[in-house]
Amino acid sequence: MIGNKKNIPSVVHLTFKKGEMIIKEGDFGISVYKVIKGKVGIYSESGTTSKVALATLGRGEVLGEMTFLHNDIEVRSASAIALEDSELEVWHPKMLESEYERMPPMVKYITNQSLNRLVRMNKLITHLASMRDQRERSPREKDPWAPKRAYYRKDVDLEASYRQIGPLAKILLKGRIKDISMGGMGLEVSAGNAVNVPHNPGDKFTVSSTLPNGKEIDFRAKIEVLNKEKAPGKLFLGMNFIDMSYGVRKELGFFLMP
């Protein structure tokens, strides 16, 4: 614990075991947390039958800031759980107020606008997950990949490069992303790509591309459906994302917002 001379609440370091709850959605709270060590998962359970993963935070990243930036006492909009043994630094809002008040009005405005977009994106992800739950409780559609699509898809035409996760990782392949969502994508590739590198359901790849707004994205994805008949000489890969950084998830979420 680090004290100070102005009766401002001290900085406290807390440790959490893997699986322990740090913040519970719906509870009141005012503290802001910084991850010193470990990983923290951010989840929403509002309106869904299961937890919806919103982000994974690592060293140096902050959680609980929404309450402070809203300048109000309100319930937590998401839960935070330690994904591994973690250490967090806890800040009381009083420690941040003086620095925040010294910020130029335009910087405050930009900060609040960014926060509002993030809140809208999280609500969108939770809403779409709720729609997924309802769909999966109804009879399955004829499309075998449809029950696995967790989120709204957007038609795109993005150049992409990809590599197998495995012994053939050195071979760089090209393709085009034809649709994308927060849960997966459709990747169209040349049938020749499968000559030297297997392209079968269950195979995993790292994929890189650039969104129309110029933001670069990269992630890992797994083939769920392989369609050889959609276009002559082409393979259409229905893929689910299996790993994506918080920054990429945020950029993709902003891109998919209505």
Salt bridges, closest charged atoms under 4 A:
GLU74 OE2 - HIS70 ND1 3.09
GLU87 OE2 - HIS13 ND1 2.90
GLU89 OE1 - HIS13 NE2 3.04
GLU97 OE1 - LYS94 NZ 3.80
GLU101 OE1 - LYS108 NZ 3.20
ASP133 OD1 - ARG132 NH2 3.26
ASP143 OD2 - ARG149 NH1 3.04
ASP157 OD1 - ARG176 NE 2.76
ASP157 OD1 - LYS178 NZ 2.98
ASP179 OD2 - ARG153 NH1 3.51
GLU224 OE1 - LYS148 NZ 3.91
GLU224 OE2 - LYS222 NZ 3.80
ASP243 OD2 - ARG220 NE 3.64
